[in-house]
């Protein structure tokens, strides 16, 4: 009986993707970091409107904050703000996508020169289903377009703040 249970717990090898890019920002790190938090992203990501599980988390953004965003179809993606370390310039998310994908996003913002910073962005995806396999493959194919999109949107948001 034990062997049968152990075998059924083993899944097929699922798709995975890891990739990173950097974005140069015309703002000091302390000003740029909030652009990547769950509230600040609305300044540069059209349609970004997270719904927090606890309304009080929206203002404080404590580690462990949970929020949802529209997913595919009528299902929401669930996000956990794992870490928001303002002094270290780091934000870490885990996203559970209804397509059968778990995504880890790690963003680090560092000073590069007076009035300028750089955001290092890393995505790690692992599928949990056949639909997730397809999602991960499509994400990996489109990943090279993510950096220029973020760069353009963040440049516009920072220019608007000035």
Secondary structure, DSSP 8 states (H G I E B T S, - for coil): -HHHHHHHT------EEEEEEEEEESS-HHHHHGGGSTTGGGGTSTT---EESSHHHHHH--TTEEEEEE-STT-EEEEEEEEEETTTTEEEEEEEETTTEEEEEEEEEEEEETTEEEEEEEEEEEESSHHHHHHHHHHHHHTHHHHHHHHHHHHHHHHHH-
